[in-house]
């Protein structure tokens, strides 16, 4: 059987039984002269990335600038501190040189001498003479009296037992006999203004007994006893209603 022919030589073949007709792919119709592509999402993304990159770049420039400024400030501060340390070391070296050339022993002797003179000027001689006159036996005559003024901080340095002042006292005297010497020593023991009398020397000279002793004199107690007891307060008068 011959198939019919159409113009152009196309032969129309009949469909065979059971064969499916072929489908043509459906394509959207594009009537533009050039193909159309939607580039807006890409452009928006590129714009966002460009803005973010600019912000990051500005932030990096700011942080770098701050780092450079802070580093310069720290360097200047470190230089200033090092200069101050150098000046302090120079002062210390100068003080050490001055201290090395100073005669500390001589200065200590001068200071001790001045302290003793000050203590002697403030020492209550009249109170001491009154206390000795009160306890001195009639047949004992004083020849010399030598107080040994302590330094103002001597009590702390020697670990004194009390806070009251203590003055070492050297006494040289003459007595009629040995019994008079012992009475004088006993009187020093009995008087609370004196402590630790120590008889150091005793010898007979020209019919008298010459002796010397040391004792501790307590001027605060002596001055308190010289002042006497405080007067009793007057009784309050009753107020008549």
C-alpha positions in Angstrom: 0.0 0.0 0.0 1.4 3.3 -0.9 1.3 6.2 1.5 -0.1 9.5 0.3 2.5 12.2 -0.4 2.0 15.8 0.4 3.7 18.9 -1.0 7.3 19.1 -0.2 7.8 15.4 -0.3 6.5 14.8 3.2 5.1 11.4 3.7 2.4 11.1 6.2 2.7 7.8 7.9 -0.1 6.4 9.8 0.2 5.6 13.5 0.9 2.1 14.3 -1.4 0.4 16.7 -0.4 0.9 20.3 2.2 3.6 19.6 2.0 6.8 21.6 2.0 10.1 19.8 5.3 12.0 20.6 5.1 15.1 22.8 6.8 18.4 22.0 8.6 20.2 24.8 6.6 23.2 26.0 8.7 26.4 26.0 7.6 29.8 27.3 7.0 32.2 24.6 9.6 35.0 24.5 8.5 37.8 22.1 11.6 40.1 23.0 14.2 40.6 20.3 16.9 39.6 22.9 16.7 36.9 25.6 15.6 38.4 29.0 17.5 37.4 32.3 16.5 38.7 35.8 19.7 40.0 37.3 18.2 41.9 40.3 18.9 39.3 43.0 22.5 39.1 41.9 22.8 42.9 41.9 21.2 43.2 45.3 23.5 40.5 46.7 26.6 42.2 45.2 25.4 45.6 46.6 25.0 44.1 50.1 28.4 42.5 49.9 30.0 45.7 48.7 28.4 47.7 51.6 29.6 45.0 54.2 33.1 45.1 52.7 33.2 48.9 53.0 32.1 48.8 56.6 34.7 46.1 57.4 37.3 48.1 55.7 36.4 51.3 57.6 36.4 49.3 60.9 39.8 47.8 60.1 41.2 51.3 59.3 39.8 52.7 62.6 41.2 49.8 64.7 44.6 50.1 63.1 44.6 53.9 63.7 43.7 53.3 67.4 46.4 50.7 67.7 49.0 53.0 66.3 47.9 55.9 68.5 47.8 53.8 71.6 51.2 52.3 70.9 52.7 55.7 70.5 51.1 56.8 73.8 52.3 53.7 75.6 55.8 54.3 74.2 55.9 57.9 75.4 54.6 56.8 78.8 57.2 54.1 79.1 59.9 56.6 78.1 58.7 59.0 80.8 58.6 56.3 83.5 62.1 55.1 82.5 63.3 58.7 82.8 61.8 59.1 86.3 63.4 55.8 87.4 66.8 57.0 86.1 66.4 60.3 88.1 65.4 58.3 91.3 68.4 56.1 90.9 70.7 59.2 90.6 69.2 60.6 93.8 69.7 57.3 95.6 73.3 57.1 94.4 73.9 60.7 95.5 72.4 59.9 99.0 74.6 56.8 99.3 77.7 58.8 98.4 76.8 61.5 101.0 76.1 58.8 103.6 79.3 57.1 102.9 81.3 60.3 103.4 79.4 61.3 106.6 81.0 60.5 110.0 78.0 58.9 111.7 79.8 58.1 114.9 80.8 61.8 115.3 77.3 62.9 114.6 75.9 60.4 117.1 78.3 61.7 119.7 77.2 65.2 119.0 73.5 64.3 119.2 74.0 62.4 122.5 75.9 65.3 124.0 73.1 67.8 123.0 70.4 65.4 124.4 72.2 65.2 127.7 72.5 69.0 127.9 68.8 69.4 127.1 68.0 66.8 129.8 70.2 68.6 132.3 68.5 71.9 131.7 65.1 70.3 132.3 66.2 68.3 135.3 64.6 69.2 138.6 67.7 69.8 140.7 65.9 71.4 143.6 63.6 68.4 144.0 66.6 66.0 144.1 68.4 68.2 146.7 65.2 68.3 148.8 64.9 64.4 148.7 68.6 63.9 149.7 68.3 66.5 152.4 65.3 64.7 153.8 67.1 61.3 154.1 70.7 62.3 154.6 71.9 61.5 158.1 73.4 64.4 160.1 76.9 62.9 160.2 77.1 62.4 156.4 78.3 65.1 154.1 78.0 65.1 150.3 81.0 65.9 148.3 79.8 65.3 144.7 76.6 64.4 142.9 76.8 63.2 139.3 73.5 62.4 137.5 73.8 60.4 134.3 71.1 61.7 132.0 69.7 59.0 129.6 69.0 59.7 126.0 65.3 60.4 125.3 64.9 57.0 123.5 67.2 55.1 125.9 64.3 53.6 127.8 62.9 52.0 124.7 66.3 50.9 123.4 67.2 49.3 126.7 63.8 47.7 127.3 63.0 49.6 130.5 60.5 48.1 132.9 58.4 51.2 133.2 57.5 54.3 131.3 58.7 56.7 134.0 62.1 58.5 133.7 65.2 57.0 135.3 68.4 58.8 136.1 71.6 57.1 137.1 73.0 58.9 140.2 76.6 58.8 141.4 77.2 60.0 144.9 80.5 60.7 146.7 80.3 61.6 150.4 82.0 61.5 153.8 80.6 60.0 157.0 81.7 60.0 160.6 81.8 56.2 160.7 80.7 53.1 159.0 77.3 53.0 160.8 76.5 56.4 159.2 77.2 55.0 155.8 74.9 52.1 156.3 72.1 54.4 157.6 72.4 56.5 154.5 72.3 53.4 152.3 69.2 52.1 154.2 67.5 55.5 153.8 68.0 55.3 150.0 66.5 51.8 150.0 63.5 53.1 152.1 62.8 56.1 149.9 60.6 55.3 146.9 62.3 58.0 144.8 65.5 55.9 144.7 66.2 52.4 143.6 69.1 49.9 143.7 71.7 51.8 145.8 75.1 50.1 145.4 78.0 50.9 147.7 81.1 50.8 145.5 83.9 52.3 147.5 84.6 52.9 151.2 87.8 54.0 152.9 88.9 55.7 156.0 90.5 59.1 155.4 91.6 61.6 158.0 89.4 60.1 160.7 86.3 59.9 158.4 84.9 57.3 156.1 84.9 58.3 152.5 82.6 56.4 150.2 80.9 56.4 146.9 77.8 54.7 145.6 75.5 54.5 142.6 71.7 54.6 142.7 68.8 55.0 140.3 66.8 58.2 140.8 63.2 58.4 139.8 62.4 62.1 139.2 58.7 61.6 138.4 58.1 60.0 141.8 60.2 62.6 143.6 58.2 65.4 141.9 54.9 63.7 142.8 55.9 63.4 146.5 57.1 67.0 146.5 53.8 68.2 145.2 52.0 66.3 148.0 48.6 64.7 147.9 45.9 66.4 145.8 43.4 68.4 147.9 40.2 66.6 148.5 37.2 68.0 146.6 34.9 70.2 148.6 31.7 68.6 149.6 28.7 69.8 147.7 26.4 72.1 149.7 22.9 71.0 150.1 20.5 73.2 148.3 17.6 74.2 150.4 14.3 73.9 148.8 
